[in-house]
């Protein structure tokens, strides 16, 4: 039983022309979908081994959306942070 990733190089209406990739389990299907997204392809859906819809395009995008960047520290907060100890002791 295989997992199926439906993808395409460009977004188009309908399911005609979608490409299909097959993996043996959930983890490999998710990994393949992530690779397609990184290459700039559209991943339309992932179907499980019983051919049930596992993730649609919106769920796939949400699952793989990049983490938000860390908040920026203002200069005052950075100066107030204690200094660490270096290899040869504390430097002033």
C-alpha positions as CSV (number, residue, x, y, z in Angstrom):
1,X,0.0,0.0,0.0
2,X,1.4,3.4,-1.0
3,X,1.0,7.0,-0.2
4,X,0.4,9.3,-3.1
5,X,1.5,12.9,-3.5
6,X,-0.3,14.9,-6.3
7,X,1.8,17.8,-7.5
8,X,2.4,20.0,-10.5
9,X,4.9,22.5,-11.7
10,X,2.3,25.2,-12.0
11,X,-1.2,25.9,-10.5
12,X,-3.9,25.0,-13.0
13,X,-7.7,24.5,-12.6
14,X,-8.9,20.9,-12.3
15,X,-6.9,17.7,-11.7
16,X,-6.0,17.1,-15.3
17,X,-2.3,17.0,-15.8
18,X,-1.2,16.7,-12.2
19,X,1.8,14.6,-11.6
20,X,1.9,11.7,-9.1
21,X,4.6,10.6,-6.8
22,X,4.3,7.5,-4.7
23,X,6.0,6.7,-1.3
24,X,5.7,3.7,1.0
25,X,4.8,5.6,4.2
26,X,3.6,8.8,5.7
27,X,7.0,10.1,6.7
28,X,8.4,9.6,3.2
29,X,5.3,11.2,1.6
30,X,5.7,14.3,3.8
31,X,9.4,14.5,3.0
32,X,8.7,14.3,-0.7
33,X,6.0,17.0,-0.5
34,X,8.4,19.2,1.4
35,X,11.1,18.7,-1.3
36,X,8.5,19.6,-4.1
37,X,7.6,22.8,-2.2
38,X,11.2,23.8,-1.8
39,X,11.6,23.4,-5.5
40,X,8.7,25.8,-6.0
41,X,6.2,23.2,-7.2
42,X,2.5,23.1,-6.2
43,X,1.6,20.2,-4.0
44,X,-2.2,19.7,-4.4
45,X,-2.8,16.8,-2.0
46,X,-1.4,13.8,-0.2
47,X,-3.5,10.6,-0.1
48,X,-2.9,7.8,2.4
49,X,-2.4,4.1,1.7
50,X,-6.2,3.6,1.6
51,X,-6.5,6.4,-1.0
52,X,-8.2,8.7,1.5
53,X,-7.3,12.4,1.5
54,X,-4.7,12.9,4.1
55,X,-3.9,16.6,3.5
56,X,-5.2,19.1,1.0
57,X,-3.2,21.9,-0.5
58,X,-4.1,24.4,2.4
59,X,-3.1,21.8,5.1
60,X,0.2,21.1,3.3
61,X,1.1,24.8,3.1
62,X,0.2,25.2,6.8
63,X,2.2,22.2,7.8
64,X,5.4,23.3,5.9
65,X,5.1,27.1,6.4
66,X,8.4,28.5,7.6
67,X,8.8,29.4,11.3
68,X,8.5,33.1,12.0
69,X,11.8,34.9,12.5
70,X,12.9,35.5,16.1
71,X,11.9,38.9,17.5
72,X,14.6,41.5,17.1
73,X,16.3,42.7,20.3
74,X,16.7,46.4,20.8
75,X,20.1,47.7,21.6
76,X,19.3,48.6,25.2
77,X,18.3,45.0,26.0
78,X,21.4,43.6,24.3
79,X,23.6,45.9,26.4
80,X,21.9,44.9,29.6
81,X,22.6,41.2,29.1
82,X,25.4,39.8,31.3
83,X,28.6,38.9,29.6
84,X,29.7,35.3,29.5
85,X,33.0,33.9,30.5
86,X,35.5,33.4,27.8
87,X,38.2,30.7,27.4
88,X,40.6,32.6,29.7
89,X,38.1,34.1,32.2
90,X,35.9,37.2,32.2
91,X,36.7,40.0,29.8
92,X,35.6,43.5,30.5
